[in-house]
């Protein structure tokens, strides 16, 4: 304990430094002996300056009168718990003022001897209003400022009653010095809160008496060396240890608030703990204090609740409320004012002046209003029109009041604004309504009269004009002036007042006399101002109907003439009034409908009931379109079926037009109904002929195209798929040819009936002609896959139905027929009607090409190929006429390598497309028949070239091979054509060699042999092209007048590597030589291929090894001799032509 005893005064001093309250201790001589850091900040002095000062020098700062200080030790009993208190607002650094509550207490020794005075100051909340002293009646204002110094009477020096060994001494005759430890312990014991010191092991080194009271200890010394575990509950003790460790570890002061139970009472404790650090920087303990802040917490919570309640009231008030300093800085703004301007309260409070937030014009308006409020004493009320955040200008009643201090200077401006926009709008609307009502009454087309006791109180201008009086002539006079006689006056009054007593409101038709004596027919209507008190007055309206009455009389006369004219018309004529009642109907009603006129007069709804049910929706649409338009020149018309009373259905045409009176008012519609049954029958017959197939009764092509176009529009709106099916009966022509057209027609009719029975009524079945049918399907859904599946299933169903036997033949029994079906889908108008028909036809073509009796869908790839083929066909026709075709020549050599001739190959150079491969355009030429004129041109060009070669010794012995297509060879005049070309060109026939494929000679062998022999007789020789790729037969080889076989290049390519190809070539060579035929191999590209062929007896060769196909201008013989330009045959204008 030596270290502890030695450092004890320093530890006690550390306690004072950690206390946040202001601690000032004064010895019994009236001098400052202790001042903690918090108090030094208030007194604005250093410790060295303040210690030893006379108490009187700081009285003014603390707000005390020195005369009171002189008597503190006499007036306050020892150990009185803060027996004297006062409040003061003191100036402090960096703030305007600081409100502090001070309390004074006499410090005593253990035996009660006074040792000095303890002052404790505590910050008050900023909102606290300063009050007078709690004990006594001391004021903190100018009284304290009067004396800065006071003389303290000399007192006898007391002995220190403590056993600590300290002593009291007089210093400088006036000051008392007390041992530090004694004074510090006295300070701690006299604190109104618990103070303690602990070492690092949580053992108490020192405590004050308040702490001992907290833990209910008998005396202070009993706690020294103890820990929290000795007198606190386990949880509270553990929490204390944990916080001690936190403070020592952080080496910083910590503050805690806890709600605990002391002596059986729940209270709030504020605890402040600070680490004790020795001169070497080592933490050696903890110093702390606790005080009961329950009253503070209650005050704080009450203040928070009050502020929240006040804030709640202010924020939900329907008026704007704000507080503002005179310098323009906002102190408070409630929600209403913030939302009005779209500015948050935080923005208001952060701004040094509201001009930073508001528009300039609004700032100026507010500034004028503020200046007015600051200039007067009392509330300032003004009417303002201000723009709000909602973009509207609002009308406000603004009340501002300047709160002033004791000197009359404004401290704060209180503002209240009430939005009266809605009230102003209502007032404006009421004013406008009153003005409008007055205007209406003045301009009303009827007379308005206000009567009281049947005396004129007021009249409008219309009545004055109507009756010919001036206002002054009527006001105050009896209404008797307007009645024709006294009797009429009395009778009218009795009738009107009798109805007023029962019905309150009413009208009657009567006559009134003008000032000039003329009578006017009028309708008099009335209503009382107060239904319960007729004496308050009655309002009458007077409508002049004199002209109307005159018109009615004329109308009755005209009606007689009208009946004379129309009652005998054959058409059904009637007139419906504007309310739907029958105004007039001709007697012909019965003849046309079977109902009497009275039936319709009693029940106008019968006009709708006799409309055929299937036409009723169209009838209702027709009625909805009828408009009472005076400018209408042509009647509205509708044809529909009418059901007569007998049940018979007839067709009628309904024509109507609106009827207007002389005054232009709508009076209903005039209707003419005519029987058009015979006309409809004729139209239906014409329609059948125009839109239906006369044989099957199905829709014809015209109707189908119309429905398909509408189906595309419907699909575009609904985004649903539809399908078009094209059906064709397989081998129908054979049935027609063998059984006759009558049987064929019965089959076509039966097919149509089966299709109609199998399909829904929403689908369309059409016969295009012959044995072709079209089926239009709609509403297949929005899914492509689902629509295709549905269409395919329906197509398969139709195919199976059409495959069932037909009982057409009388003797032979039933007939079996099959159908091929092409299907194409559509969605919207992506494809035109013509394109869909073409797609369906292509799909049908594919179905027939796949063996018939099948269903095929349109393939876009196939369509693209067809389109490309058609474009190619068109271009090929142009090429033939435009000179785009030419011949290329590939040399043929013998075993010695000498050129013995060439093969003429067709080439096509298409402008903007380049060279077109023969494999691309030759099949098109074959299919379209263009191969015939092209083949003729090739023969003519080849013969012309032979004629050109004949004039040159280098080339006159060359032979030219030309390919001939099957279609060309099968032409009946082919032999004569070749003969004519040879004759016209002058070419040597023996130099011309025609190459035929195996397919040509296999199909019509006898005809082929005959034509070959005829040409052979002219000197033309033949070569079998592509030998080995077809169905070669020795039998026809022996019979054909061939001179040469050409081994196909597919065998030559792998001849040196593929034993099978080598064996085939050897066999061809051996067979050919045994038959006496020459052999030429094409596609020879390598010396190895040539060597193999030479070794096995091949006679001639053709291929890239010897030369590529070239134009005639690039032709060079193996002897490097240039060949002359080919001479084009007559009729061809360009020497260069594409080649095959």
Protein Blocks (a to p, Z undefined) as FASTA:
>chain_A
ZZmmmmmmmmmmmmmmmpmbdcddddfkopafbdcfklmmmnopafklmgopafklmmmm
nopafklmmmmmmmpcghiahkbccddddddehifbdcddddddddddfkopafbdcddd
ddddfklccdddfedjddfblmmmmpmbdcdddddddddfbfnopacddeehlaccddfk
lmmmmmmmmpcbdcddddfkopafbdcfklmmmnopabfklmgopafklmpcfklmmmmm
mmmmmmmmnopacdddddddeehiacdddddddddddfkopafbdcdddddfklmmmmmm
mmmmmmmmmmmmmmmpcbdcddddfkopafbdcfklmmmnopafklmmmpmbfklmmcfk
lmmmmmmmmmmmmmpgcddddddddddfkopacdddddddddddfkopafbdcdddddfk
lmmmmmmmmmmmmmmmmmmmmmpcbdcdddeehiafbdcfklmmmnopafklmgopafkl
mpmbfklmmmmmmmmmmmmmmnopacdddddddfkopacddddddddfblklmknopcdd
dddfklmmmmmmmmmmmmmmmmmmmmmpfbdcddddfkopafbdcfklmmmnopafklmm
mmmmlmmmmpcfklmmmmmmmmmmpccdfklmbdcddddddddfkopacddddddddddd
fkopaebjcdddddfklmmmmmmmmmmmmmpcfklopacfklmmmmmmmmmmmmmmnopa
cdddddddehklmmmmmnojklmmmmmmmmmmmmmmmpcfkbccddfbhjbdcdddeheb
jbfklmmmmmmmmmmmmmmmmmpccdfbfklopadddddddddddehjlbcfklmmmmmm
mmmmmmmmnopaiacdddfklmmmmmmmmmmmmmmmmmmmnopaccdddddddfkopafb
dcdddddddehklpadfklmmmmmmmnopmmmmmmmmmmmmmmmmmmmmmpmklmmpccd
ddddfklmmpmklmmmmmmmmmmnopafklpccdddfklmmmmmmlmmmmmmmmmmnopa
cddehihjaccdfklmmmpccfbdcddfklmmmmmmmmklmmmmmmmmmmmmmnopacdd
ehiabfklmmmmmmnopabdcdjkloccddfklgccfkopacddddddehiabfbdcdZZ
